[in-house]
Amino acid sequence: MFRTAAAFWMISVAAFGADFTRDIAPILISECLTCHSAEKAKGGYRVHTYAAVLEPGKSNQPAVVSGKPEGSELYKRLVTHDEDDRMPQDDDPLTAEQIEIFRNWIAAGASLDRGEPNSPLASLLPRANYPAPPQFYKRALPMLALTFTPDGKQLAVSGHHEITLWSLDGQLQQRITNAPQRVHSISFHPTTNLVAIAGGKPGRSGEVSIYNNGVFLTNLAQHSDEFLSVAFSPNGNLLAAAGSDNSIRVFDTKDWGSITIIQQHADWVTSIAFNPAGDKLVSASRDRTARIYDASTGELETTYPNHSAAVFSAIFLDEDRVASAGRDKSIHIWDIKEGKKRNEISGAEADVVELLAAEKFLFAAAANSVRQYKKSDRKLVRTYSGHTATVFALAFHPESDRLAAGAFDGSIRIWDTKDGSIVSTFTAAPLNSAQ
């Protein structure tokens, strides 16, 4: 009888060989991907896909020689005692067990057991169950995602490996766990109990997942870095998601099948939104553009190229106009059909990180405040202030005219937009009352 599960696992690897997806990919993601990704390649070597692992770096020495660990530069860099050459650099070396896994995999032929050679490593792995969040947080976390439940009675906010739901007076109502480390976007299905999230762990993993009645239901996409935005269409028939892979994915919510993958942006897609009819999508990107697509086919319809810096948010104002904003500290309002700028709202004191549209108004978050403009003439209605940290997330419930803003320090402020009065203020984190 084996003394430990680890001993049994090591003997199994030795006897039957190592699988790339089961054994090699997790080590590459956790120990190597930070310095050898698609975007960053120290020594000219990348490990973000199986195909990349086989390619040589700047040394031009074969990274992997099938059947010959000692002839493979990858293996030699793991076992060398020269700290200038050893991988990982500036970190602890791999354990003897991990190195033996690489040796066995190369000796057995260095094959890919499943998936496509050019698929991101994270997409090859099964979705793992995440650790439970702490009962109490040591401190409040930055508020990265915030949205009202469809009935407007609660706010769902991002947490550490969870989504927390709060009453509007700041009482914790529910904790949805088994979520990625960071949640960047939350979307409620308009007529069911489904919740979609986009998130991940910086530089390590990203996912788009669905929860039903607070329980994990299915995973729709995985990547080697974070997903940033997710949205149900107004009728709930479609779900769109986007993030660090520069792509937009559209799913059919009846069976969660993939309808289309849109690959038009040259950098991260920072936000996506449907128009009220649900037949078009607008996206914002770090590549300084915003784009409009047919939501069902993914066909590109319009590109707006007039921002001078990264675009963080884009929304439909009505049937004819889109608003987009970002690092250039101004809101551009442009024509849907031709992509021509009609107007501009300038004067923001910092990056405009999020936009929201109501029937008559446009809301914009920048620095510590939120500004409300008339959609008709762009005149400033009022400024919502009181936060002492940068506002990252906005939510609006049209039936109750409630506006919520979440900040970097975890604080939430809720206002009544009819008169600008404050409704409530609280910190959306499960903190011990003794803290």
C-alpha positions in Angstrom: 0.0 0.0 0.0 1.3 3.4 -1.0 2.0 5.8 1.9 0.7 8.9 0.2 -1.4 9.9 -2.8 1.6 11.9 -4.1 3.7 8.7 -4.1 1.1 6.8 -6.0 0.8 9.6 -8.5 4.6 9.7 -9.0 4.8 6.0 -9.6 1.8 6.3 -12.0 3.7 9.0 -14.0 6.8 6.9 -14.1 4.9 3.7 -15.2 2.6 5.2 -17.7 4.3 8.4 -18.8 3.2 12.0 -18.4 0.4 13.7 -20.3 0.9 17.2 -21.6 -2.6 18.5 -20.6 -2.7 16.7 -17.3 0.9 17.0 -16.1 2.9 19.5 -18.1 0.5 22.3 -18.9 -0.4 23.1 -15.2 3.3 23.5 -14.4 3.9 25.7 -17.3 0.9 27.9 -16.4 1.8 28.2 -12.7 5.6 28.5 -13.0 6.6 29.6 -16.5 3.9 31.6 -18.3 4.5 34.9 -16.6 7.9 35.3 -18.3 7.2 33.2 -21.4 3.8 34.2 -22.7 2.6 35.2 -26.1 3.2 38.9 -25.2 6.4 38.5 -23.1 9.1 36.0 -24.2 12.3 36.1 -22.1 15.1 34.6 -24.1 12.7 34.5 -27.1 11.0 31.4 -25.7 7.2 31.0 -25.3 5.2 28.4 -23.6 1.6 29.7 -24.1 0.7 26.8 -26.4 2.0 23.2 -27.0 3.3 24.3 -30.4 5.2 27.2 -28.8 6.8 24.9 -26.2 8.5 22.9 -29.1 9.9 26.0 -30.8 13.5 27.1 -29.9 14.3 30.4 -28.2 17.1 32.8 -29.0 19.7 30.1 -28.4 18.3 28.3 -31.5 18.9 25.0 -29.6 16.1 22.5 -30.0 13.7 23.1 -27.1 12.3 19.6 -27.2 13.8 16.6 -28.9 11.3 13.7 -28.9 12.6 10.8 -26.8 15.8 12.7 -25.7 15.5 14.7 -22.5 19.2 15.4 -22.3 19.2 16.8 -25.8 16.3 19.1 -25.1 17.1 22.7 -24.1 13.9 22.9 -22.1 15.0 20.0 -19.8 18.6 21.2 -19.6 17.4 24.6 -18.4 15.4 22.9 -15.6 18.3 20.8 -14.2 21.3 23.1 -14.7 23.0 24.4 -11.5 24.0 27.7 -13.3 21.5 30.2 -11.8 21.9 32.4 -14.9 20.6 29.7 -17.1 18.3 27.8 -14.8 14.6 28.1 -15.3 12.6 29.5 -13.7 14.9 32.4 -13.2 14.5 34.7 -10.1 12.3 32.1 -8.4 12.6 28.7 -6.7 13.6 25.9 -9.1 11.0 23.2 -9.9 10.8 20.3 -7.5 12.5 17.0 -8.3 9.1 15.5 -9.0 8.1 18.3 -11.4 11.4 17.9 -13.3 10.9 14.2 -13.5 7.5 14.8 -15.1 9.2 16.8 -17.9 11.8 14.1 -18.3 9.2 11.3 -18.6 7.1 13.4 -21.0 10.0 14.1 -23.4 11.3 10.5 -23.1 7.9 9.2 -24.0 7.8 11.3 -27.2 6.7 14.8 -26.0 3.3 14.3 -27.6 0.0 16.3 -27.2 -2.6 13.9 -25.8 -5.6 16.1 -26.7 -6.6 19.5 -28.0 -5.1 21.6 -30.8 -1.4 22.4 -30.8 -2.0 26.2 -31.0 -4.7 26.3 -28.4 -3.9 28.4 -25.2 -2.7 26.2 -22.4 -5.6 27.2 -20.1 -8.2 26.0 -22.7 -6.7 22.5 -22.6 -7.3 22.1 -18.9 -10.6 21.0 -17.2 -12.2 23.8 -15.2 -11.0 23.4 -11.6 -13.1 23.9 -8.5 -11.8 27.0 -6.8 -11.0 27.3 -3.1 -13.7 28.7 -0.8 -13.4 32.4 0.0 -12.4 33.4 3.5 -15.3 33.8 5.9 -14.1 37.3 6.6 -11.8 39.5 4.4 -8.8 41.1 6.0 -9.6 44.2 4.0 -12.1 45.3 1.4 -11.1 44.5 -2.2 -11.2 46.8 -5.3 -14.7 46.8 -6.7 -14.2 45.5 -10.2 -17.7 44.4 -11.1 -21.1 45.7 -9.9 -24.7 45.1 -11.2 -28.2 45.2 -9.9 -30.3 42.1 -9.8 -33.2 42.3 -12.3 -35.7 43.2 -9.7 -33.4 46.0 -8.4 -33.5 44.8 -4.8 -29.9 43.7 -4.5 -26.5 44.5 -5.8 -24.1 41.7 -7.0 -20.4 42.6 -6.6 -17.1 41.0 -7.3 -15.2 39.3 -4.5 -12.2 37.0 -3.9 -13.2 33.7 -5.6 -16.9 34.7 -5.2 -19.7 37.0 -6.0 -21.5 38.6 -3.1 -25.1 39.9 -3.1 -26.1 42.8 -0.9 -29.3 44.5 0.0 -29.4 48.2 -0.9 -28.8 49.1 2.7 -25.6 47.1 2.9 -26.7 43.7 4.3 -25.0 40.6 2.9 -27.6 38.4 1.4 -25.8 35.6 -0.5 -22.3 34.4 -1.5 -21.9 32.7 -4.8 -18.6 30.7 -4.6 -16.5 28.5 -6.8 -15.5 31.5 -8.9 -12.1 32.7 -10.3 -9.8 34.8 -8.2 -11.0 38.0 -9.8 -14.4 38.7 -11.3 -14.4 41.6 -13.8 -17.9 41.4 -15.1 -21.3 40.1 -13.9 -24.5 39.8 -16.0 -27.9 38.5 -15.0 -30.2 36.7 -17.4 -33.3 38.9 -17.8 -35.9 36.2 -17.1 -34.2 33.2 -15.3 -31.9 32.7 -12.3 -28.8 32.4 -14.5 -25.7 34.6 -13.8 -22.7 34.9 -16.2 -19.3 36.0 -15.0 -16.0 36.9 -16.7 -12.8 36.9 -14.8 -9.6 35.0 -14.0 -6.2 35.4 -12.5 -3.9 38.0 -14.0 -1.4 36.4 -16.4 -2.4 32.9 -15.5 -6.0 32.1 -16.4 -9.3 33.4 -17.5 -12.8 32.1 -17.9 -16.4 32.7 -18.8 -18.8 30.7 -16.6 -22.5 30.3 -15.8 -24.2 29.9 -12.4 -27.8 28.7 -11.8 -29.4 29.6 -8.5 -26.0 30.4 -7.2 -24.4 27.1 -8.1 -21.8 26.6 -10.8 -23.4 25.3 -14.0 -21.0 25.3 -16.9 -17.8 26.8 -18.2 -18.0 28.4 -21.7 -14.4 29.5 -22.3 -11.0 29.4 -20.8 -7.8 31.3 -21.7 -4.3 32.0 -20.3 -5.3 35.5 -19.1 -8.4 37.2 -17.8 -11.8 37.7 -19.5 -13.0 41.2 -18.8 -16.6 41.6 -20.0 -19.8 39.5 -20.3 -23.3 40.5 -21.3 -26.7 38.8 -21.9 -28.7 40.1 -24.8 -31.9 42.0 -23.7 -34.1 39.0 -24.6 -31.6 36.5 -23.0 -31.1 34.4 -26.1 -27.5 35.3 -26.6 -24.4 35.8 -24.3 -21.3 37.7 -25.4 -18.0 37.7 -23.7 -14.6 39.2 -24.3 -11.2 39.8 -22.8 -7.4 39.3 -23.1 -7.5 37.0 -26.1 -8.5 40.0 -28.3 -11.7 38.1 -29.3 -15.4 38.3 -28.7 -17.4 35.1 -28.3 -21.1 34.8 -28.7 -23.1 31.8 -27.3 -26.6 30.5 -27.7 -28.1 30.4 -24.2 -30.4 27.5 -25.1 -27.6 25.0 -25.2 -24.5 27.2 -24.6 -23.2 26.4 -28.1 -20.7 28.8 -29.7 -22.4 30.9 -32.4 -19.3 32.9 -33.5 -15.9 34.0 -32.4 -15.1 37.6 -33.6 -11.4 38.4 -34.1 -11.2 42.0 -35.2 -9.3 43.8 -32.4 -5.5 43.9 -32.2 -5.4 44.1 -28.4 -7.5 43.2 -25.3 -11.3 43.8 -25.6 -12.2 45.8 -22.5 -16.0 45.9 -22.8 -18.9 44.7 -24.9 -22.6 45.7 -24.9 -25.7 44.8 -26.8 -28.1 47.4 -28.4 -31.7 47.5 -27.1 -32.9 45.3 -30.0 -30.2 42.7 -29.2 -29.1 42.3 -32.8 -25.9 44.3 -32.6 -22.8 44.3 -30.4 -20.4 47.2 -29.6 -16.9 46.6 -28.3 -14.1 48.7 -26.8 -10.4 47.8 -27.0 -7.0 48.8 -25.8 -6.1 49.0 -29.6 -7.8 52.5 -29.5 -10.9 51.5 -31.5 -14.5 50.7 -30.9 -16.4 48.4 -33.3 -20.0 47.3 -34.1 -21.0 43.8 -35.2 -24.0 41.8 -36.2 -24.6 39.9 -33.0 -25.6 36.7 -34.7 -23.1 36.4 -37.4 -20.2 38.4 -36.0 -19.9 40.4 -39.2 -18.1 43.7 -38.7 -20.3 46.6 -39.5 -18.5 49.8 -38.3 -15.1 50.8 -36.9 -14.5 53.9 -34.9 -10.8 54.8 -35.0 -10.7 58.3 -33.5 -9.6 57.7 -29.9 -6.0 58.6 -29.2 -5.5 56.0 -26.4 -7.0 52.8 -25.1 -10.8 52.6 -25.0 -12.3 51.1 -21.8 -16.1 51.4 -22.5 -18.5 51.6 -25.4 -22.3 51.6 -25.3 -25.3 52.2 -27.5 -27.1 55.5 -26.8 -29.9 54.9 -29.2 -30.6 53.5 -32.7 -28.2 55.9 -34.3 -25.4 56.7 -31.9 -22.7 55.1 -29.8 -20.7 56.6 -26.9 -17.1 55.4 -26.2 -14.4 56.6 -23.8 -11.2 55.6 -22.1 -7.7 56.8 -21.4 -7.9 59.9 -23.5 -10.3 61.4 -20.9 -13.1 62.3 -23.2 -16.4 60.7 -24.3 -16.8 60.4 -28.1 -20.3 60.2 -29.5 -20.4 58.7 -33.0 -22.6 57.5 -35.8 -23.4 53.8 -35.8 -23.6 53.4 -39.6 -20.5 55.4 -40.7 -18.4 55.6 -37.6 -18.1 59.4 -37.8 -17.8 61.5 -34.7 -20.8 63.7 -34.0 -19.9 65.2 -30.6 -17.4 65.0 -27.8 -17.7 65.5 -24.0 -14.4 66.5 -22.6 -13.1 67.7 -19.3 -12.8 64.5 -17.4 -10.0 64.7 -14.8 -8.9 61.1 -15.3 -9.5 58.0 -17.4 -13.1 57.4 -18.1 -13.4 53.8 -17.0 -17.1 53.1 -17.5 -20.2 54.4 -19.3 -23.8 53.6 -18.7 -26.9 54.7 -20.7 -30.4 55.2 -19.4 -33.5 56.3 -21.4 -32.6 60.0 -21.2 -29.2 60.1 -19.6 -25.5 59.1 -20.0 -23.4 58.3 -16.9 -19.6 58.3 -16.9 -17.2 57.2 -14.1 -13.8 59.0 -13.9 -11.6 59.4 -10.9 -13.7 59.6 -7.6 -17.0 60.7 -9.1 -19.7 59.9 -11.6 -21.2 62.5 -14.0 -24.7 62.5 -15.4 -25.3 64.0 -18.9 -28.4 64.6 -21.0 -28.3 62.3 -24.0 -30.1 64.9 -26.1 -27.7 67.9 -25.7 -24.8 66.4 -23.6 -25.4 69.0 -20.9 -24.2 68.1 -17.4 -27.1 67.3 -15.1 -25.1 66.6 -11.9 -22.0 65.1 -10.5 -22.2 62.3 -7.9 -19.3 62.6 -5.5 -18.4 61.3 -2.1 -16.0 58.4 -3.0 -12.5 58.8 -1.7 -11.1 56.3 -4.1 -11.3 55.8 -7.9 -14.7 54.5 -9.1 -14.3 51.4 -11.2 -17.8 50.0 -11.6 -21.3 51.4 -12.3 -24.8 50.0 -12.2 -28.2 51.5 -13.0 -31.7 50.1 -12.4 -34.1 52.0 -14.7 -37.3 51.1 -12.9 -36.2 52.5 -9.6 -33.9 55.2 -11.0 -31.1 54.0 -8.8 -27.4 54.5 -9.6 -24.7 52.6 -7.9 -20.9 53.1 -8.0 -18.2 50.9 -6.7 -14.7 52.1 -5.9 -11.2 50.8 -5.5 -11.5 50.7 -1.7 -14.5 48.4 -1.9 -17.1 51.1 -1.0 -20.4 51.5 -2.7 -22.6 54.5 -2.9 -26.2 54.4 -4.2 -28.1 57.5 -5.4 -31.6 58.3 -6.5 -31.1 59.9 -9.9 -34.4 61.7 -9.9 -33.1 64.3 -7.4 -29.4 63.2 -6.8 -30.0 62.3 -3.2 -27.9 59.6 -1.5 -29.7 56.3 -0.8 -27.0 54.4 1.0 -23.3 54.0 1.5 -21.5 50.8 2.6 -18.4 48.6 2.1 -19.3 45.5 0.1 -17.0 43.0 1.7 -17.6 40.4 4.4 -15.6 42.0 7.1 -15.5 40.9 10.8 -17.2 43.6 12.9 -14.2 43.5 15.2 -11.9 44.6 12.3 
